[in-house]
Amino acid sequence: QVQLVESGGGLVQAGGSLRLSCAASGRTFSSYAMGWFRQAPGKEREFVAAVTWSAISTGYADFVKGRFTISRDNAKNIAYLQMNSLKPEDTAVYYCAARRWFGSSWSTAANDYTYWGQGTQVTVSS
């Protein structure tokens, strides 16, 4: 079992940057593909980015390509989401999620992920 704790959210002006962290418990972090999702008020949860267990492959939603970067440090059991050029529409609660998967592909489907963090609020002011 994996427990996930996000941090790094906050209030930032449009055009600014934030780095979210997702700390995972357990010694099998490298067995899990990781994903970031977000949910804005009144909207459904949506895929943001994903990284495979080995970090050999990453994937992004079109609306964050070129602005966000997902990464992971298996030695530290942490996944990151670097967010640059933030826009007011990026305002949401951001969740990290883990999926036990050794493949080279990544998933955009929330249902594929087994473990979820509690979320961290990101607010971008205009």
C-alpha angles and dihedrals in degrees: 000000000000128000117202128201121186125204140164101071123132147119118312136165121249110278092030131116139237133180117214121202129201114198116199128202123219134048098266100071091123089061091067134079110219133217139184122215133174138204125199122198111284093007135100122256110270137196117256109169143336139197130196122240092263095039088237091126134034134181136195141194111251093245093062102037111127092014106060129050126194121203141157141208109208092187090060097035092235134129122197139203113198109198120194133173090024119199131202088250089063088070108122145106107281120213131190120212137189130217124187098232133137097187126113093238128085130216132229093190117104090207090065091064119084105188128047137186125228094255136244125236120240117189122184117193123206 
